[in-house]
Amino acid sequence: MLDQVKKLMEMKKQADILKKELEATIIEVQETRGIKVVINGAQIFQSIDIEEGLLTAGNKNRIQMDILRGLNTAVKRSQQAAANKMKNMPGFNLPGMM
């Protein structure tokens, strides 16, 4: 029983380390010229930057689609970064999980 508690405490410690590493991992995505999305490895968006030249009345639909594409790509890359970090952490390399 004590061994299991120790293992759980070690896994919690590893999870805390992983969380901090993911929060410090910054991913920038520029799928479309003029729009940049920044997200961290914990999938918290840091910023969206749109060049002023794109902000014209006729560009609304295009900008919305470009932002959506950028957000989806950013989330996917963030998930990949998290999976790669988890693979390398002891206790998190569970078969079939990644």
N, C-alpha and C positions, 0 to 999 in steps of 0.2 A: 504494500500500500504506500509506503514512504517513497519507494522508487517511482511510482506512478505520479505522486505529487511533485517530486523533483523534475520528472520529465515534463509535466504540465507547466511548471514554473519556467523551465528552460525554453519551452515553446513560446510562452508568453513573452519572455525576454527577446527571443528571436523575432517575434511578430512586431514588437515595439521598434526594434532596430530596422526591420523591413519598412515599417510605416514611415519612419524618419527619412530613410533613404529614398523612398518613393516621393515623399513630399519635396525633397531636395532635387529630384530629377526634373529638369525642365525640357519640354519638347516643343519646338517651334514648327509650325506647318504653314507653308505658303503654297497651297494648291493652285491658286490663281494669282496672277500678277496684281499687286495692289491690295491684297487682303492677307493678313497674317494672324494666325490663331496660336496662342501660347497656353499650354496646359501642363500640369505637373504629373508625375507618375501616379499620384493618388487620385487622378482624374478630376482635379479642381482647376477650372479655367482661370488663368492668370490675366489674360487680356485678349482683346480682338482689336486689330488695327486696320483701318480702312483708309487708303490714300484719298485725300480730299477730291482729287480729280475724278474719282469714280462716283461721287455723290451728286449725280444729276437726276432730274425728275424721271427721265426715260430709262434709267438703269435699275430701278427698284427690283424688278423680278430677277434680273441677272445677279445683282448683289446678294439677294436673299438665297438664291441657289448656290452661289459661290461660298457664302458663309456656311450654309448647311453642309456642303461637301467638305469644307475645311474642318468643321467641328467633328464630323464623322471620322475623318482621317486622323485627327488629333486623338480622339478617344481610342481608336484602333491601335495607334502607336503607343499610347499610354498603357493599354492592356498588354501589349507585347512586351513593353519594358518591365511591367510588373511580373509577368510570367517568367521572363528571363532572370530577374532577381530572385524569384521564389525557387527556381530550379537550383540555384547555387547555394541556397540556405539549408543547413542541416535541419532535418525534421519537417521540411516543407516539400520535399521531393516525393510526393505520393503518386504511385503508379495510377495512370488513367486520369490524372487531374490536369495534365498539361501536355 
